[in-house]
C-alpha cells in the first residue's frame, strides 16, 4: 500500500540570520514612512509567463453549454511581466517583454524615471537582489553620464534572500495572475501586453493603496527565531 503524504510548499525563513534581519528591517522601515509624492516608494517584481496558442478553434458558449476549449495546445514561447507598484499611492503598472535581462530591467526602470517620476528627484525602489537588478545594468545600456544620472535618482532597498514576501509587488503579481491570467491561454506577447494593461488600468481606478500592517516591532516579536542570539 502506497503511503501518500501531503506536502506544503512555502517560504521557510532562515534561523538566526543577521543579514536576513538587517534587510527585512530596512524594508519594513521603508514601508512605515508616510507617502511622499516627491520621493515615492516603488516596489517591483518580475514573473515569467508561458505563451500558449490554440490548435483548434474554441466552441462558443451557448445557453446550454459553457465555452469549450480543446485540451490540445501549442507552446508559443515565453515572456516576462514587470510589475511596478506604489503601495501608498494606489498605483501599479504591468508591462511585458520577451525576456528579462539586465537591459530589459534597466530600460523599464529608466522609462518610469523619464515619465511618471520625471519630476521626482529620487525614488526608493524595493526589489529582490536578482543579479539583473543592479546599478551596473544602467551602464550596460546607457552612456556613463546618462547611466549615472539614473542611478543617482534611485535609492535601492533589497528584500532579503527567502524574503520575497516582503515585496508588495509580488502580491500584485499574484493578484494579476488570479484575476487576469489564470486558466487562460495567451498566444502572443502583444495580446499579453493588452490584457495586463487592461487589468492594471481597471485596478488603479477601483482599488486604494496597500495597507501594509507588519512593523519592525511585530517582526522582532513574531520572528524571534530569525534574530541572532547575542552572547553577552
N, C-alpha and C positions, 0 to 999 in steps of 0.2 A: 504494500500500500504506500502510495507516494505521500510524503508529508509536505503539504503545501503551507507556506507561511507568507503572510503579507509583509511587504517591505514598504516603509515610508521614506521618501526621498525629501530631504530638506537641508538647509544650510546649517551645519553644526558649528557653532562658534568655537574658536580655539580656547585652550585653557591657559591662563596666566601668560598672556601675550602683550607685552608693553607696547609694541608697535601698533597692534590692532587697537588697543585702548587709546593711544595718542591720536590716531587718525579718526577713530569713532568720535571722540570728544570734540575734535576740530569741526567735524561735520555737524554734530548736534549744536555746538555753539553758533555755527553759521546759521542754522535754522531758527535760532532764538532771536536773531536780530530783527528789528522792525523793518517793514518794507520801505525801500528807498528807490524810487524810480530812476534816480540819477546813478545809482550803483546797485542794480538788481542782482539777486541770487538766481542763477540759471542752472538747472540740472540737465544733464544729457546722458543718454544711453543708446545702445545700438542693438539691433536684433536681426538675425538672418531670416530670410523667407524663401521657401521653395515655390517657384512659379510652376503652375500646372495647367496644361491645356486639355480640353475635352477632345476625345477621339470620335465621339458620336454626338449628334445634336440632341440636347435635353428635350424631354417632352413637357410642354407647358402644363401648368396646373389647370384642373377643371373643378367643377362643383363637387365631383365625387372622388377625385384623386389629387394628391399634392404633386408638385413638380417632381419629375422623375429624371434622375441622372444616372448614366451608366457607370458601373464600377470601374471600367477601363479608363485610363487617362494617360497622358504623355507628359513627361518631365520637360520643362522648358527653361531649365537653368535656375539660378538663384539670384537673390537681390538682398540688399541690406537696408533696413529702416533706421533713420537717425531721428531720435526723439529729443526735443528741447522743451523745457518746461520751467516756468516761473511759478514756484509753489504759492507765493503770496500775491502774485499778480493775476491769477486765474487765467493764465495763458499757456498754451502749448502749441507746438508745431512739429509735424512729422513729415519728413522727406524721405526719398528712396533713391538709391544708386545701385549700379550693377555690382559694386564691391565696396569694401570698407578699408581702404589703405590709409596711410598717413596723409596722402594727397587729398583723398575724399574728405577725411575728417577736418583737415586744415581749411579746405575750401568751404565746408559747411559752416564752421565757426566764423570764418572771415566774412562770409555773406551776411550773417546775423550782425556782426560788428558794423558792417557798412550800411545796413538797412534799419532794422528795429532799434539797434543800440548805437546808431550813428552819433547821437548827442550825449552819450554816456562816456565819461572819462575812463570808467573801468567797470567791468562786471566780475562777479565771483562765479566761477564755473565749477560745479560739483560733478565729478565724473569718476569712473574707476581708473585704475592705473594700468590700463592696457598699453602695450608698447607703441600704439599709434597715437595715443593722447599725450603728446609731448610738445614742449616748446620748439624743439628741433624740427618738428613736422612743418612748421611755417617756413623754415629756411630751405626746405626741400621743394617748396612751391613758389615762393616769392623772393625777390631781390632782398639782400640783407636789411636795407633801410626800411622796406615795407614790412618785412617779417618782424623786425624789432618793434615797429610801431604797433603791430597787432599784439605781440606778446606783452608789451607794457600795459595794455588795456585789459589784461586777464589776470585775475587772482585765482590761481588754481587751488582747489581743495579736493583731495583724492579720498575716495572711500577705501577702507582697508580691505585687504585680501580676505575673501569669505564674508565680506560685509556689504554685498551689493544691495541688501535690503534697506540700507541707509540712503539709497539714491531714489528720490521721488520719481525720477524719470523712468525707473524700472517699473514702478506701479502704473504709470501712464501707459507704458508699452503693454503691460498686462491687460489693461482696460481696452486698449486698441485691438489687441488680439481677440479678446472675448466678444467685443461689440461690433467689430468690423470684418475680421478675417476668419474667424472660426467657422469650420465646415464649409468653406468656400474655396473654389478653385480660381486663382488669379493667373491668367495666362501670360501676362506681359508686364514689363516694368512700367510702361506707360499707363496701363489700367491700374496697377498698384498705386502709382502716384495719385491718380484721380480719386481712387477710393479712400486713401488715408487722408487726403486733403479735405474731402467732404466730411470725414469723421471729425478731424480736429476743429474745423470751422464751426460745426454744429455744437461740439462740446464747449468751445470758447464762448459761444453765445448763451449757453444754458447752465454752465457749471461755474461755481465760485472757486476761489483759491483753495489750496490744500491746507487743512488744519492739522499740522504735524504736532503730535502730543508728547512724544518722548523727549525728555530733557536730560541734561547731564546728570542731575541728581537721581533721576529714575534709573539711568544706566548703572550708576555706582551702587544702587540698591538691588536691582533685579539681575544684573550681570556680574555679580561679585566674582564668579569663577574665572572671568576673563582677566581680572585685575591681578597683577603680580602680588605675591605676598611679600611684604617688606620685612627684611630681617633687621631687627634693631640690635 
